[in-house]
Amino acid sequence: MRWIILLTLVISHSSASSSQQNSDYYDFLQPLIVNLDINQSKNSTNRKKLLSEFSTLAKLSPRSNEFYYLNYKLMQNFQYQLFHISIKDNNTYSTQDKNILYKDKNDFIKILKSIKEPSFFTYYSKLYLEVLDSKRLQHKDLMKLYTLASKEQHPYVQLLSYINSLNQLNSISIIDQNNLHKQLTLLLIGLPKKQKEYILRLTALRLLPLYDKSSIEFAFNKLFAQNSSIKRDKILNELNFKDADLLKEYIMKEKRSFFEKRVFNANMKSLRRNDIAMILAILYMQKNDFTKARSYIRQTPRNNLYNKYNPFSTSIELNNKRVYKKHSSLRKFAETMSRLEERIEDEFTTARDYYLYGNGLYNKSCFGNFPESSVLFHNDELYINAIPPTCNLEKAYKAYESALKSSTKEKFKAEIAYHLLKIKFYNALTNRKNYPKSINKIPKPSDNENIINILQSSRNFIEAVKDYKLDYIHTEYGKKVIKESILFTYL
């Protein structure tokens, strides 16, 4: 809240015109939501000094300008810190930081409650912090605030009442949201476009807990609440790993509430033409639904994604990155995978069919040569507590197993078995049980020291390396990978 506006009203009894006052009253929402990154120190030392002085002034002169100014300073600090914690969804605040903040906030409220004859400003401050904590305000408190308010301060009471209603909302049905909109309409009358936007974004923020965190609605409401202008890359990042069918259902939805329309339109206008088709194509690739992916790729021929590596080729290197003269495309990749699936369902499936299918599944994973085919936003860093679904190689493993069972040639068996060994390596590397609690980041294959420590806990991989040497050292391919592959240097 822009507390300095209200502070000015209290101290100087501003005589600005009614339209200008309405603009100022709601302008406080701008720093409340937009400036969440303001570097307000988490160090509570200065805050405690202010609280001590505030407590003294509350006893001596609770209606003095000095008291109101301290009230303003403390409210600014609390609101920024509380909103930063609630909306940013990060780990910049330790548990200790949060505990100290909430203790200081409670001490601040106690001081405000101790004032026997509070002014509108001090009473509003107390109720405002309570409503920020999603506490339900009593009707008698709102009525008392209304009696303390001058005509110019009435919009503040209306706004607090609206936020209180938002906090009590326990349904996201269109009926409930439209009823809330009726209350909001009274607040929006005569306000400039930006002030309306701030209130709507606050509404989106308050609606967030009512949505499933994995839902498309949650992702889009979060973006709308956090950003005055939503960037395309942020939308792609939020939709990464979302379910393609759910996104399609959301896009095709016919009936939307007032809020849902605003959120939907704000996100859609940030995307490029044909973006939705390509996003759905990538998300269906992520689900291994190559037939649906192919149909959406065909809708965006100019947006076809190209790759300098062949997604059906392999190499001794773990990522299979061997450059070919002819680039492959996402469309061709999806079409070939779809055809391979049809052949695998046929009774005349060959070991080569299974092998190529396994290669495609491996290479579209985060460990292969074409991970961009299955993600909207690619990140080279992996963390053991947040492994993306594109790191799951179970289906590729089964395809390679089928290829191995169907193969009759020793050289080909050695090659297939090596790719199974690659998957066992990554399975060991992404297994939380193999990590001490102090390590979260998954090391790169070149980080020998950390890799060795992790693999020592994986009996499955250790035995697989021994078995490969026993079974295939007699083959030319087996001798080559045992000599050249990094997998055989760890043990």
C-alpha positions as a printed NumPy array, in Angstrom:
array([[  0.   ,   0.   ,   0.   ],
       [  1.257,   3.529,  -0.735],
       [  1.032,   4.521,   2.897],
       [  2.514,   7.952,   2.258],
       [ -0.755,   8.952,   0.517],
       [ -2.866,   7.999,   3.493],
       [ -0.278,   9.525,   5.799],
       [ -0.598,  12.837,   3.945],
       [ -4.379,  12.673,   4.277],
       [ -4.114,  12.179,   8.023],
       [ -1.504,  14.855,   8.63 ],
       [ -2.48 ,  17.612,   6.211],
       [ -6.155,  16.796,   5.422],
       [ -5.543,  17.031,   1.679],
       [ -8.087,  19.088,  -0.278],
       [ -7.432,  17.483,  -3.653],
       [-10.326,  16.958,  -6.035],
       [-12.437,  13.838,  -5.658],
       [-11.22 ,  12.234,  -8.91 ],
       [ -7.584,  12.837,  -8.031],
       [ -8.145,  11.414,  -4.52 ],
       [ -9.656,   8.232,  -5.938],
       [ -6.611,   7.834,  -8.163],
       [ -4.256,   8.275,  -5.201],
       [ -6.156,   5.888,  -2.943],
       [ -5.714,   2.95 ,  -5.28 ],
       [ -2.274,   3.907,  -6.491],
       [ -0.881,   2.274,  -3.365],
       [ -1.454,  -1.12 ,  -5.004],
       [  1.338,  -0.37 ,  -7.47 ],
       [  4.251,  -0.895,  -5.054],
       [  2.253,  -3.597,  -3.283],
       [  2.415,  -5.866,  -6.334],
       [  4.794,  -4.373,  -8.893],
       [  7.755,  -3.518,  -6.691],
       [  8.087,  -6.871,  -4.969],
       [ 11.784,  -6.948,  -5.81 ],
       [ 12.561,  -3.778,  -3.864],
       [ 15.601,  -4.558,  -1.753],
       [ 14.033,  -4.187,   1.665],
       [ 16.591,  -5.527,   4.124],
       [ 15.702,  -8.775,   5.872],
       [ 17.908,  -7.695,   8.751],
       [ 15.518,  -6.958,  11.599],
       [ 17.893,  -4.73 ,  13.608],
       [ 16.613,  -1.428,  12.175],
       [ 13.039,  -2.645,  12.376],
       [ 13.432,  -3.446,  16.084],
       [ 14.797,   0.054,  16.723],
       [ 11.779,   1.551,  14.97 ],
       [  9.436,  -0.714,  16.95 ],
       [ 11.009,   0.405,  20.219],
       [ 10.585,   4.063,  19.304],
       [  7.08 ,   3.363,  17.984],
       [  6.089,   1.744,  21.283],
       [  7.26 ,   4.794,  23.226],
       [  5.403,   7.233,  20.958],
       [  2.233,   5.106,  21.198],
       [  2.176,   5.797,  24.921],
       [  3.146,   9.466,  24.714],
       [  1.614,  10.879,  21.51 ],
       [ -0.241,   8.361,  19.322],
       [ -1.687,  11.14 ,  17.138],
       [  1.524,  13.021,  16.472],
       [  3.065,  13.38 ,  13.025],
       [  6.167,  11.544,  14.259],
       [  4.035,   8.577,  15.328],
       [  2.209,   8.467,  11.976],
       [  5.504,   8.638,  10.121],
       [  6.946,   5.703,  12.072],
       [  3.699,   3.841,  11.464],
       [  4.199,   4.481,   7.751],
       [  7.839,   3.296,   7.781],
       [  6.984,   0.052,   9.552],
       [  3.969,  -0.687,   7.362],
       [  6.082,  -0.269,   4.225],
       [  8.62 ,  -2.75 ,   5.546],
       [  6.069,  -5.332,   6.649],
       [  4.034,  -5.22 ,   3.453],
       [  7.035,  -5.635,   1.159],
       [  8.464,  -8.475,   3.186],
       [  5.138, -10.304,   3.547],
       [  4.26 , -10.031,  -0.113],
       [  7.752, -11.009,  -1.192],
       [  7.384, -14.213,   0.837],
       [  3.853, -14.971,  -0.365],
       [  4.23 , -14.395,  -4.104],
       [  7.82 , -14.995,  -5.117],
       [  7.839, -18.674,  -4.227],
       [ 11.59 , -18.815,  -3.585],
       [ 14.031, -19.666,  -0.817],
       [ 15.522, -16.21 ,  -0.25 ],
       [ 13.971, -16.137,   3.233],
       [ 15.242, -18.61 ,   5.774],
       [ 12.932, -20.035,   8.427],
       [ 14.688, -17.808,  10.954],
       [ 14.098, -14.707,   8.785],
       [ 10.393, -15.525,   8.56 ],
       [ 10.04 , -16.221,  12.275],
       [ 11.671, -12.9  ,  13.18 ],
       [  9.515, -11.032,  10.668],
       [  6.265, -12.518,  11.971],
       [  7.279, -11.881,  15.587],
       [  8.044,  -8.233,  14.79 ],
       [  4.758,  -7.904,  12.916],
       [  2.828,  -9.32 ,  15.879],
       [  4.644,  -6.925,  18.214],
       [  3.663,  -4.064,  15.91 ],
       [ -0.01 ,  -5.116,  15.997],
       [  0.095,  -5.379,  19.793],
       [  1.313,  -1.786,  19.996],
       [ -1.516,  -0.657,  17.715],
       [ -4.056,  -2.557,  19.812],
       [ -2.764,  -0.91 ,  22.972],
       [ -3.883,   2.527,  21.776],
       [ -7.136,   3.259,  23.598],
       [ -8.421,   5.841,  21.103],
       [ -6.943,   4.875,  17.741],
       [ -7.072,   7.128,  14.711],
       [ -8.267,   5.895,  11.349],
       [ -4.661,   5.519,  10.188],
       [ -3.53 ,   3.334,  13.11 ],
       [ -6.689,   1.233,  13.148],
       [ -6.465,   0.735,   9.39 ],
       [ -2.843,  -0.376,   9.751],
       [ -3.828,  -3.092,  12.223],
       [ -6.681,  -4.427,  10.067],
       [ -4.584,  -4.205,   6.911],
       [ -1.846,  -6.448,   8.299],
       [ -4.433,  -8.918,   9.533],
       [ -6.107,  -9.098,   6.14 ],
       [ -2.703,  -9.6  ,   4.483],
       [ -2.352, -12.688,   6.655],
       [ -5.719, -13.853,   5.282],
       [ -7.361, -13.429,   8.679],
       [-11.1  , -12.886,   8.604],
       [-12.038,  -9.398,   9.696],
       [-15.031,  -9.007,  11.948],
       [-17.931,  -6.916,  10.668],
       [-17.758,  -4.776,  13.819],
       [-14.101,  -3.943,  13.043],
       [-14.963,  -2.781,   9.546],
       [-17.87 ,  -0.727,  10.875],
       [-15.63 ,   0.876,  13.485],
       [-13.11 ,   1.716,  10.762],
       [-15.899,   3.257,   8.691],
       [-16.962,   5.495,  11.577],
       [-13.344,   6.647,  12.02 ],
       [-12.973,   7.425,   8.322],
       [-13.482,  10.802,   6.722],
       [-15.318,  10.947,   3.399],
       [-11.985,  10.941,   1.578],
       [-10.928,   7.785,   3.449],
       [-14.05 ,   5.73 ,   2.653],
       [-12.466,   4.106,  -0.456],
       [ -9.857,   2.589,   1.855],
       [-12.577,   0.922,   3.876],
       [-14.233,  -0.391,   0.702],
       [-10.933,  -1.808,  -0.486],
       [-10.226,  -3.511,   2.832],
       [-13.725,  -4.993,   2.764],
       [-13.101,  -6.297,  -0.764],
       [ -9.787,  -7.93 ,   0.187],
       [-11.512,  -9.463,   3.197],
       [-14.163, -10.94 ,   0.873],
       [-11.408, -12.281,  -1.364],
       [ -9.868, -14.05 ,   1.617],
       [-13.15 , -15.761,   2.426],
       [-13.658, -17.067,  -1.091],
       [-13.544, -20.88 ,  -0.972],
       [-14.702, -21.66 ,  -4.477],
       [-13.525, -20.774,  -7.984],
       [-16.886, -21.319,  -9.599],
       [-17.987, -18.765, -12.168],
       [-20.977, -17.835,  -9.958],
       [-18.79 , -17.049,  -6.927],
       [-16.302, -15.092,  -9.018],
       [-19.046, -13.081, -10.711],
       [-20.574, -12.256,  -7.307],
       [-17.18 , -11.005,  -6.203],
       [-16.949,  -8.971,  -9.377],
       [-20.169,  -7.148,  -8.473],
       [-18.483,  -5.96 ,  -5.274],
       [-15.361,  -5.024,  -7.202],
       [-17.319,  -2.993,  -9.742],
       [-18.054,  -0.341,  -7.114],
       [-14.317,   0.055,  -6.494],
       [-13.394,   0.321, -10.172],
       [-15.769,   3.169, -11.072],
       [-13.841,   6.161, -12.345],
       [-10.413,   4.657, -11.749],
       [ -7.58 ,   4.914, -14.311],
       [ -6.608,   1.794, -16.24 ],
       [ -3.501,   1.057, -14.169],
       [ -5.282,   1.197, -10.844],
       [ -7.892,  -1.241, -12.131],
       [ -5.09 ,  -3.529, -13.256],
       [ -3.464,  -3.523,  -9.786],
       [ -6.702,  -4.551,  -8.094],
       [ -7.348,  -7.298, -10.642],
       [ -3.832,  -8.634, -10.16 ],
       [ -4.34 ,  -8.669,  -6.405],
       [ -7.534, -10.645,  -7.054],
       [ -5.594, -13.159,  -9.159],
       [ -3.07 , -13.516,  -6.345],
       [ -5.777, -14.24 ,  -3.798],
       [ -7.438, -16.793,  -6.082],
       [ -4.2  , -18.785,  -6.458],
       [ -4.671, -21.062,  -3.402],
       [ -8.015, -22.234,  -4.802],
       [ -6.355, -23.812,  -7.84 ],
       [ -4.367, -27.022,  -8.029],
       [ -0.687, -26.052,  -8.291],
       [ -0.27 , -28.347, -11.276],
       [ -3.171, -26.749, -13.168],
       [ -2.94 , -24.393, -16.128],
       [ -5.174, -21.929, -14.248],
       [ -2.659, -21.725, -11.402],
       [  0.21 , -21.061, -13.814],
       [ -1.594, -18.283, -15.689],
       [ -3.012, -16.641, -12.537],
       [  0.452, -16.626, -11.002],
       [  1.915, -14.924, -14.083],
       [ -0.912, -12.378, -14.122],
       [ -0.448, -11.583, -10.418],
       [  3.32 , -11.246, -10.603],
       [  3.765,  -9.252, -13.798],
       [  2.365,  -5.994, -15.117],
       [  3.605,  -7.092, -18.536],
       [  3.893, -10.853, -19.016],
       [  6.905, -11.918, -21.068],
       [  6.693, -14.793, -23.545],
       [  9.638, -16.691, -22.024],
       [  7.952, -16.637, -18.608],
       [  4.842, -18.241, -20.092],
       [  6.943, -20.954, -21.733],
       [  8.761, -21.583, -18.465],
       [  5.469, -21.888, -16.52 ],
       [  3.932, -24.241, -19.102],
       [  7.011, -26.461, -19.211],
       [  6.015, -29.975, -18.072],
       [  2.297, -29.106, -17.953],
       [ -0.131, -31.701, -19.276],
       [ -0.887, -31.13 , -22.972],
       [ -4.488, -32.327, -22.713],
       [ -5.164, -29.95 , -19.8  ],
       [ -3.693, -27.018, -21.727],
       [ -5.797, -27.866, -24.778],
       [ -8.905, -28.076, -22.576],
       [ -8.079, -24.696, -21.001],
       [ -7.586, -23.017, -24.389],
       [-10.849, -24.442, -25.773],
       [-12.916, -23.519, -22.686],
       [-16.039, -21.625, -23.723],
       [-17.322, -20.068, -20.485],
       [-14.998, -17.94 , -18.377],
       [-15.695, -15.581, -15.496],
       [-14.75 , -11.906, -15.65 ],
       [-11.424, -12.653, -13.928],
       [-10.674, -15.722, -16.028],
       [-11.155, -13.691, -19.217],
       [ -8.749, -11.004, -18.016],
       [ -6.124, -13.554, -17.021],
       [ -6.561, -15.549, -20.235],
       [ -6.338, -12.498, -22.52 ],
       [ -3.332, -11.046, -20.679],
       [ -1.379, -14.278, -21.184],
       [ -2.499, -14.963, -24.744],
       [ -1.566, -11.516, -26.049],
       [  2.042, -12.137, -24.94 ],
       [  2.381, -15.161, -27.228],
       [  3.231, -15.139, -30.922],
       [  1.051, -16.348, -33.734],
       [  1.   , -20.171, -33.878],
       [  2.686, -20.403, -30.446],
       [ -0.152, -22.441, -28.953],
       [  0.093, -25.102, -31.675],
       [  3.857, -25.406, -31.207],
       [  3.538, -25.48 , -27.402],
       [  0.997, -28.303, -27.649],
       [  3.265, -30.13 , -30.107],
       [  6.202, -29.98 , -27.674],
       [  4.068, -31.018, -24.691],
       [  2.666, -33.999, -26.633],
       [  6.249, -34.943, -27.563],
       [  6.969, -34.799, -23.841],
       [  4.141, -37.312, -23.267],
       [  5.422, -39.546, -26.086],
       [  2.167, -38.957, -27.965],
       [  3.854, -38.57 , -31.324],
       [  0.687, -38.77 , -33.407],
       [ -0.875, -35.744, -31.706],
       [  2.472, -33.925, -31.696],
       [  2.767, -34.457, -35.449],
       [ -0.706, -33.007, -36.087],
       [  0.153, -29.77 , -34.237],
       [  3.594, -29.433, -35.846],
       [  1.912, -29.548, -39.26 ],
       [ -0.136, -26.493, -38.278],
       [  3.04 , -24.423, -37.843],
       [  5.329, -25.267, -40.796],
       [  7.338, -22.058, -40.41 ],
       [  7.997, -22.752, -36.717],
       [  9.509, -26.199, -37.288],
       [ 12.373, -26.877, -34.889],
       [ 15.68 , -28.056, -36.382],
       [ 18.516, -29.984, -34.78 ],
       [ 22.094, -30.533, -36.005],
       [ 22.137, -34.04 , -34.521],
       [ 20.294, -37.116, -35.72 ],
       [ 17.836, -38.133, -32.958],
       [ 18.036, -41.77 , -34.094],
       [ 21.817, -42.001, -34.037],
       [ 24.057, -43.033, -31.162],
       [ 27.682, -42.673, -30.194],
       [ 30.053, -43.709, -27.434],
       [ 29.498, -40.25 , -25.904],
       [ 26.712, -40.287, -23.328],
       [ 24.71 , -37.527, -25.062],
       [ 24.973, -39.062, -28.573],
       [ 26.028, -35.704, -30.01 ],
       [ 27.61 , -36.548, -33.312],
       [ 27.142, -33.862, -35.978],
       [ 25.601, -34.857, -39.332],
       [ 25.705, -32.846, -42.558],
       [ 21.921, -32.954, -42.88 ],
       [ 19.938, -31.423, -40.041],
       [ 16.906, -33.198, -38.647],
       [ 13.621, -31.494, -37.8  ],
       [ 11.011, -31.862, -35.084],
       [  8.369, -32.699, -37.682],
       [ 10.411, -35.498, -39.237],
       [ 11.329, -36.785, -35.78 ],
       [  7.686, -36.981, -34.662],
       [  6.602, -38.609, -37.929],
       [  9.348, -41.249, -37.725],
       [  8.588, -42.031, -34.064],
       [  4.902, -42.391, -34.943],
       [  5.737, -44.839, -37.751],
       [  8.074, -46.8  , -35.491],
       [  5.265, -47.179, -32.939],
       [  3.02 , -48.574, -35.664],
       [  5.723, -51.058, -36.687],
       [  6.342, -52.112, -33.083],
       [  2.671, -53.036, -32.784],
       [  3.057, -55.252, -35.832],
       [  3.94 , -58.926, -35.375],
       [  6.92 , -58.573, -37.755],
       [  8.765, -56.038, -35.579],
       [ 12.556, -56.245, -35.895],
       [ 15.323, -55.627, -33.388],
       [ 16.277, -52.586, -35.471],
       [ 12.778, -51.098, -35.007],
       [ 13.022, -51.419, -31.23 ],
       [ 16.565, -50.05 , -31.291],
       [ 15.683, -46.942, -33.321],
       [ 12.637, -46.323, -31.152],
       [ 14.795, -46.582, -28.018],
       [ 17.315, -44.155, -29.562],
       [ 14.553, -41.631, -30.234],
       [ 13.237, -41.885, -26.67 ],
       [ 16.736, -41.542, -25.218],
       [ 17.702, -38.595, -27.434],
       [ 14.531, -36.627, -26.655],
       [ 15.318, -36.93 , -22.946],
       [ 17.367, -34.383, -21.013],
       [ 20.413, -36.631, -21.501],
       [ 20.221, -37.043, -25.294],
       [ 21.046, -34.961, -28.358],
       [ 17.582, -33.447, -28.965],
       [ 16.122, -32.433, -25.551],
       [ 14.636, -29.296, -27.132],
       [ 12.101, -31.538, -28.883],
       [ 10.339, -32.176, -25.571],
       [ 10.755, -29.012, -23.494],
       [  9.614, -25.423, -23.868],
       [ 12.427, -24.115, -21.699],
       [ 15.688, -26.078, -21.501],
       [ 17.975, -25.924, -18.463],
       [ 21.371, -27.623, -18.45 ],
       [ 21.498, -27.718, -14.658],
       [ 19.775, -30.629, -12.884],
       [ 18.888, -30.913,  -9.202],
       [ 18.222, -34.153,  -7.377],
       [ 15.135, -32.751,  -5.619],
       [ 13.584, -31.413,  -8.833],
       [ 14.234, -33.915, -11.599],
       [ 12.056, -33.119, -14.658],
       [  9.91 , -35.857, -16.242],
       [ 12.046, -35.693, -19.392],
       [ 14.816, -37.423, -17.432],
       [ 12.688, -40.568, -17.135],
       [ 14.276, -43.239, -19.368],
       [ 12.05 , -46.17 , -18.387],
       [ 10.334, -46.444, -21.774],
       [ 13.657, -46.199, -23.635],
       [ 15.048, -48.932, -21.393],
       [ 12.156, -51.254, -22.266],
       [ 12.628, -50.582, -25.982],
       [ 16.337, -51.45 , -25.742],
       [ 15.527, -54.6  , -23.76 ],
       [ 13.144, -55.702, -26.512],
       [ 15.814, -54.946, -29.13 ],
       [ 18.363, -57.017, -27.187],
       [ 15.994, -59.98 , -26.917],
       [ 15.186, -59.821, -30.64 ],
       [ 18.778, -59.442, -31.841],
       [ 20.85 , -62.429, -33.012],
       [ 24.127, -60.633, -33.867],
       [ 26.75 , -60.284, -31.131],
       [ 28.041, -56.928, -32.378],
       [ 24.543, -55.445, -32.357],
       [ 23.872, -56.938, -28.927],
       [ 27.031, -55.279, -27.598],
       [ 25.858, -51.943, -28.952],
       [ 22.364, -52.268, -27.489],
       [ 23.709, -53.441, -24.129],
       [ 25.986, -50.391, -23.995],
       [ 22.997, -48.066, -24.35 ],
       [ 21.251, -49.972, -21.559],
       [ 24.361, -49.342, -19.478],
       [ 24.086, -45.609, -20.223],
       [ 20.542, -45.62 , -18.85 ],
       [ 21.628, -47.507, -15.732],
       [ 24.296, -44.869, -15.222],
       [ 21.755, -42.034, -15.37 ],
       [ 19.324, -43.979, -13.182],
       [ 22.061, -44.158, -10.55 ],
       [ 22.887, -40.485, -11.037],
       [ 19.268, -39.383, -10.502],
       [ 18.579, -41.624,  -7.501],
       [ 18.227, -39.531,  -4.343],
       [ 19.326, -42.519,  -2.212],
       [ 22.822, -42.277,  -3.695],
       [ 23.333, -38.703,  -2.477],
       [ 24.302, -37.313,   0.918],
       [ 21.867, -34.67 ,   2.211],
       [ 24.478, -31.944,   1.664],
       [ 24.427, -32.376,  -2.139],
       [ 21.497, -31.294,  -4.296],
       [ 22.988, -30.503,  -7.698],
       [ 23.518, -33.463, -10.047],
       [ 27.148, -33.455, -11.246],
       [ 28.176, -33.509, -14.898],
       [ 29.662, -36.782, -16.235],
       [ 33.047, -35.025, -16.406],
       [ 32.998, -34.379, -12.639],
       [ 34.812, -37.612, -11.876],
       [ 35.306, -37.196,  -8.133],
       [ 31.643, -36.546,  -7.315],
       [ 30.416, -39.116,  -9.854],
       [ 32.624, -41.83 ,  -8.324],
       [ 31.316, -41.07 ,  -4.83 ],
       [ 27.7  , -41.323,  -6.03 ],
       [ 28.204, -44.504,  -8.065],
       [ 29.804, -46.286,  -5.128],
       [ 26.312, -46.355,  -3.585],
       [ 24.775, -47.965,  -6.681],
       [ 25.3  , -51.72 ,  -6.627],
       [ 23.068, -52.069,  -9.691],
       [ 25.381, -49.946, -11.855],
       [ 28.553, -51.527, -10.464],
       [ 27.251, -55.013, -11.32 ],
       [ 26.093, -53.83 , -14.765],
       [ 29.602, -52.614, -15.637],
       [ 31.118, -55.945, -14.555],
       [ 28.509, -57.897, -16.537],
       [ 29.107, -55.877, -19.684],
       [ 32.843, -56.567, -19.55 ],
       [ 32.227, -60.3  , -19.103],
       [ 29.566, -60.546, -21.813],
       [ 30.957, -58.343, -24.58 ],
       [ 34.72 , -57.867, -24.214],
       [ 35.141, -60.522, -26.928],
       [ 33.338, -58.292, -29.478],
       [ 35.016, -55.517, -31.432],
       [ 32.398, -52.968, -30.319],
       [ 32.682, -54.123, -26.681],
       [ 36.443, -53.674, -26.685],
       [ 36.085, -50.206, -28.18 ],
       [ 33.587, -48.836, -25.613],
       [ 35.409, -50.436, -22.659],
       [ 38.513, -48.602, -23.815],
       [ 36.969, -45.256, -24.799],
       [ 33.758, -44.747, -22.773],
       [ 33.844, -42.592, -19.66 ],
       [ 31.536, -45.11 , -17.945],
       [ 34.401, -47.537, -17.501],
       [ 36.68 , -44.98 , -15.871],
       [ 34.558, -44.5  , -12.755],
       [ 35.074, -47.956, -11.211]])
